[in-house]
Amino acid sequence: MPRKSAPPSQKAPTNGKRAGRTAATPPRGHFTHFDVLGAAHMVDVGDKDVTRRVARAGGRIVMEPATHAMIRDRGARKGDVLGVARIAAIQAAKRTAELIPLCHPLPLTRVAVDFSFDDAAHAVAIEVTAETLGRTGVEMEALAGAAVGLLTVYDMCKAVDRGMRIEAVRLLEKQGGKSGHFKAA
């Protein structure tokens, strides 16, 4: 599909320099990972203050009752499903910058992973908390951890239940930084 060209006021001049706004100063309300010409770039966080940043993300995987009981009772042939999923979630949070192209690599100070069982829905829920002292938030690290933790549960149990559904992976809460506190409704 052909790309639309930028309006004349935003086209790059022929001398190689950008006219008007630069890639570092996108217009208000603009997606931050694109400059005014639509080129993807890594957001410059160099001028931001170092603050404590925390994010919580969660989701769940719904399965057959027998699969749910097998995980809850630690009866899976492959071993401790949630133990393996916990390690996978932590590893994914630590490696988010390798998975998401424009994420900043962050020195995480903590990653916590909790699981809970919903017996009525035959679901296992995950909640991942990621923390850092840094210039940018840890939402993507928490989300990557939650998603990969649930994918690991799927992988560990797919031999007995290929119909499992991963649902509702989302940011639950974030604190720190200029945008302040967010808590999902």
Sequence and secondary structure as in RCSB ss.txt:
>XXXX:A:sequence
MPRKSAPPSQKAPTNGKRAGRTAATPPRGHFTHFDVLGAAHMVDVGDKDVTRRVARAGGRIVMEPATHAMIRDRG
ARKGDVLGVARIAAIQAAKRTAELIPLCHPLPLTRVAVDFSFDDAAHAVAIEVTAETLGRTGVEMEALAGAAVGL
LTVYDMCKAVDRGMRIEAVRLLEKQGGKSGHFKAA
>XXXX:A:secstr
       GGGS  TTS  SSS TTS  TTS TTB TTS B     TTS  EEEEEEEEEEEE  HHHHHHHHTT 
 TTS HHHHHHHHHHHHHHTHHHHSTT     EEEEEEEEEEETTTTEEEEEEEEEEEESS  HHHHHHHHHHHH
HHHHHHHTTT TT EEEEEEEEEEE STT  EE  
